[in-house]
Amino acid sequence: MRKNIVAGNWKMNKTLQEGMALATELNETLAGYTPNCDVVIGTPFIHLASVAAAIDKKKIGIAAQNCANKEKGAYTGEVSAEMVKSTGAAYVILGHSERREYYNETSEILNDKLALALANGLTPIYCCGEALEVRNANGQNAFVQKQLEETIFKLSVDDFKKLVLAYEPIWAIGTGVTASTEQAQEMLAFIRSIIAGKFGQEVADETSILYGGSCNAKNAPELFAQPDIDGGLIGGASLKVADFKAIIDAF
Ligand code: PEP
């Protein structure tokens, strides 16, 4: 059975103290209670080790929001997949549209990051999604298919099975505009169908595919009730425990 997952992406928010307060509050809120989904928080690098030491990692998985495309060495300012793993993090978000757009992350760079993340035992949460112009021209399926074919479809089936996918239409990220339930379900069903074409139906059925883009407590129940939506990657609404918990409770 594929997993349902609610994963937070804090982006570049929260000082160390604020992040620790948020993680600790979430940990306390989830103590003595078993959510109907896996819960992950994607913190900035500086929080990873401290958060890992302060929370129940069996209950809350920890994700980095990026890792380097190099193994180690003279790459000032970079953080390797091995370093991420050493903090206690289990996941790494890769291919987020903000990184593709603002930091010029190409498919080639992402392939190196994916390989290093997997080699170090991290679970990539691999993001894909189209811009508004592409959606308006009805090119979203071809666009997303190309993103996947250039990257994760090149993995071996065994490595592919270790991934979590997240479809995040760029026009819905941080904008307050959510994809309609139909648009989200349609795209996730399409992604699952091309996974089946590439790796077989059984692998497709076992792959967790999340929706991301202005997901909140109000729209999460309907989104998560769709047959192909296995949870959410949550930006803004992961920064307050009450908001994030309400999304977790949508399962
Ligand atoms: C994101 O960037 O991963 C995201 C989904 O952001 P938001 O929920 O704020 O739209």
Residues whose N, C-alpha, C, O or C-beta is under 5 A from the ligand:
A	BS01	PEP	N9 A172 I173 G174 T175 G212 G213 S214 C215 L233 I234 G235 G236 A237
